[in-house]
Amino acid sequence: WMTRRKKALEAKQKAAAAKGKKKGPVVEEVPVDRHFAEGMEGAFRLWSDKWQLRDEGANFAQRYDAELVKQLVRPEVEESVRKTVKQRIEMELANLEEAFERDRNKGKKGKKGGKKGGKGKKGGKGKKGGKPKGPKEPKDIASKTVDQLFRDLIQKQLLQRHPKVHVSEYVGSFLFLGRAVEKLAEAAEKLPPPEEGATAPERPRWPDPSVSQLRQAVTESCIWPLGEQQIKDHWSSVRSVLLVGQQGSGKRMLANAIATETGANFFDLSPANTNGQYPGKKGPYEMIYAVLKLAKAYQPSVVWIGDVEGVFQSGKAKKGAKAAGDPPNRILKPLRELVEHKSDKKRLLSDTDRVLIIGASDRPYAAEKAKDYAAMVSFFKKVLYLPMPDYPSRYMLWKEALRRQGIPRPPADDVQTLARISENYTSGSIMRVVRRAITQRRVERLERKPFSLNELVGPLAKEAPVGSSDDKKMYEWYLKTLNLNSGEGDAPKKEAKKPAKKK
């Protein structure tokens, strides 16, 4: 019994010793940092959501995942779009409020004017109700905002997107012998008239403006004032320019180049484009007012009028012409009223507005009446004549056209031959011939079949050359605008005086 009791006591002592060892010294727990814990939880959540179940065994190059990139960028894009939409909505609401206030004020003024109209001979003209300042704005245009007008003109194709062309692409040479030819023309004018019965010798004609001079004139008179407000204010007051030349001489190209160089809007008021637009008696005035109002609001702007000789031809259209559409001259009266009215208050465009009206004509002599000619020359403050290309210009045109189509170094002898045989062809005809003959498939086969001159002779023969009589009419009309005598250009002046004597 004693031995058993002794063993029990030893066991109790051992158990107590073991228990004391387990308790040991008391250790205080350190609190975990909250930010660290949240970061760990966020990293663990990101890993478990995106990477725990993702198999990257095949992605050895470690390429990015497009879906993950979209998830990262989408919130920023949504925020920027939300801000933009909010700004647009606020602008639209402001425009609607302005239109609503304008309509409400007009209604009030109309009632007041009706009450005052019955009093005496004044007819409602009080201190407040005098003549309105500025040109009369049509009701349909006044009720629309500028943005609505912008959309309407785009739908009616009066506001168009123009091709991106630069002035440097109008290729041509400088007339180095221009001064010598000018002296010959001056000396020919001093010669005595031929005797009766004798044939008059052919006199040398005044030199045509070169392509480089045209580029300089377009740059100084059109591009600089249209692109910089200070130049428009202090140097140039040209508001309208008339481009005359044969069909294909580059009139539309220069207009597109002016709009491209200045970043201007391009409005088209050509008779072919305005046919059927804004019908009715008040339609032409509304159309011109809408175009000029929008051009003034979004400066710089270019207003293009092709075939402008039809606009300035007076008289009613013939019965056969009525079936073809609206008469071209229906826009003349509102155009002159809103652009060149004597009173500044009646004009919609001022001299400082960067709006350029460009007219183009390949038959300016079609305006035969003296008043039509005077109206056209007085409306356009500057006339630029685009002549037929001379030999150096044709050489440069053929070379540049072939280079653009993929033939960088054509044989010089072939280019000289082409320049010689294309004497009566315009620059547009030359460019069309090269585009039609040298296709992309032909350029790919140049290594197996080199370029030959004969490939362009056939397409050139299909183009219509300019007749000498048409070129002579154009040249004499241009000299008439400069008050110069061409030796044979006295007849147009006499014809222009006949209608004045009838009056």
Disulfide bonds with the S-S distance in Angstrom:
none
